[in-house]
Amino acid sequence: MLRDIRTNYQKFELNEETVNNDPILQLTTWLNDAIENQKADPTAMVLSTIDREGNPESRVVLLKELKAEGLIFFTNYDSKKGHQITINPHVSVVFFWPELERQVRIKGKAEKISEEDSESYFLSRPLDSQLGAWASPQSQVIESRQVLDNNYAHFKQHFENQEITKPPHWGGFLIRPAYFEFWQGRSNRLHDRLEYVPAEDSWQIRRLAP
């Protein structure tokens, strides 16, 4: 039965005395731990956006850069999430690392990064991924899988004898965080939860009941 599935978390603890005062640096520490210990997709995060009707939509994307200003991921700007961010830049992301019994929730505003930075990352991708960005009309209704296969074959031939370029509709978003919550699983469902909220030029750390 679903109701009988449960885990008694007891690997680590989270307290105010040991966390970094800068949530980006704390996230960096936990992300590095996940990269070392998480077997699959440690950079995967659930990204939630808001559609025109005010309904939330969520999907998994991959974090590609973490910097002082925030979190960067890449996508097709003509996708559902791309259009939704253009209309309403307020987004949230969730990381979950089950091997470490940890979760991080972040809220902020997303904005496009520069074309130069998007192009630099695009050109660093494997060729198959570059061609896939050209081949997929992301989020659009298509008749069959054959449409994608035909598009891929077309662009593979098109760029066979010339340098591939970044599609104009593809690039990165920077999420500028306005809120963090770090969650560490503990025994008896008495989990550790610390939130970071803006306080003038710094962050205030507050403990939440689980």
Backbone hydrogen bonds, N-H to C=O, Kabsch-Sander energy under -0.5 kcal/mol:
donor,donor_aa,acceptor,acceptor_aa,energy
4,D,1,M,-1.3
5,I,2,L,-1.7
6,R,4,D,-0.6
9,Y,7,T,-1.0
9,Y,186,R,-0.6
12,F,185,G,-0.5
18,T,15,N,-1.0
19,V,15,N,-1.2
26,Q,22,D,-2.1
27,L,23,P,-2.7
28,T,24,I,-2.2
29,T,25,L,-2.0
30,W,26,Q,-2.3
31,L,27,L,-2.9
32,N,28,T,-2.5
33,D,29,T,-2.1
34,A,30,W,-2.2
35,I,31,L,-2.5
36,E,32,N,-1.7
37,N,33,D,-1.7
38,Q,34,A,-3.8
44,A,41,D,-1.6
45,M,61,V,-2.9
46,V,94,V,-2.8
47,L,45,M,-0.6
47,L,59,R,-3.4
48,S,46,V,-0.5
48,S,92,S,-3.0
49,T,57,E,-2.6
51,D,55,N,-2.7
54,G,51,D,-1.8
57,E,49,T,-2.5
59,R,47,L,-1.6
61,V,45,M,-2.8
63,L,43,T,-2.6
64,K,72,I,-3.0
65,E,72,I,-1.3
67,K,70,G,-2.7
70,G,67,K,-1.0
71,L,175,I,-1.8
72,I,65,E,-2.7
73,F,173,F,-1.8
75,T,171,G,-2.7
77,Y,75,T,-0.6
77,Y,169,H,-3.5
78,D,169,H,-0.7
79,S,76,N,-2.0
83,H,79,S,-2.4
84,Q,80,K,-2.7
85,I,81,K,-2.4
86,T,82,G,-1.6
87,I,83,H,-1.8
88,N,84,Q,-3.1
91,V,108,G,-2.7
92,S,48,S,-1.6
93,V,106,I,-2.5
94,V,46,V,-1.5
95,F,104,V,-2.5
97,W,102,R,-2.9
100,L,97,W,-1.1
101,E,97,W,-0.8
101,E,98,P,-0.5
102,R,97,W,-1.8
103,Q,183,W,-2.3
104,V,95,F,-2.1
105,R,181,E,-2.5
106,I,93,V,-2.5
107,K,179,Y,-1.9
108,G,91,V,-2.2
109,K,176,R,-1.7
110,A,89,P,-2.5
111,E,174,L,-2.0
113,I,172,G,-2.1
118,S,114,S,-2.2
119,E,115,E,-2.8
120,S,116,E,-2.2
121,Y,117,D,-2.0
122,F,118,S,-2.6
123,L,119,E,-2.4
124,S,120,S,-0.6
124,S,121,Y,-1.1
125,R,121,Y,-0.5
125,R,122,F,-1.4
130,Q,126,P,-2.1
131,L,127,L,-2.7
132,G,128,D,-1.9
133,A,129,S,-1.7
134,W,130,Q,-1.2
135,A,131,L,-2.3
136,S,132,G,-1.9
138,Q,136,S,-1.8
140,Q,137,P,-2.2
147,V,144,S,-1.1
148,L,144,S,-0.6
148,L,145,R,-0.6
149,D,145,R,-2.0
150,N,146,Q,-2.9
151,N,147,V,-2.4
152,Y,148,L,-2.8
153,A,149,D,-2.2
154,H,150,N,-2.3
155,F,151,N,-2.5
156,K,152,Y,-2.3
157,Q,153,A,-1.9
158,H,154,H,-2.4
159,F,155,F,-2.3
160,E,157,Q,-1.1
162,Q,159,F,-0.9
170,W,167,P,-1.6
171,G,75,T,-2.5
173,F,73,F,-2.9
174,L,111,E,-3.4
175,I,71,L,-3.3
175,I,173,F,-0.5
176,R,109,K,-3.1
176,R,174,L,-0.7
178,A,107,K,-3.7
179,Y,107,K,-1.4
180,F,196,Y,-1.7
181,E,105,R,-2.3
182,F,194,L,-3.1
183,W,103,Q,-3.1
184,Q,192,D,-2.7
185,G,101,E,-3.1
189,R,186,R,-0.8
190,L,187,S,-1.8
191,H,189,R,-1.2
192,D,184,Q,-2.4
193,R,208,L,-0.5
194,L,182,F,-2.5
195,E,206,R,-3.1
196,Y,180,F,-2.8
197,V,195,E,-0.5
197,V,204,Q,-2.4
199,A,202,S,-2.5
202,S,199,A,-2.1
204,Q,197,V,-3.3
206,R,195,E,-2.5
206,R,204,Q,-0.5
208,L,193,R,-2.6
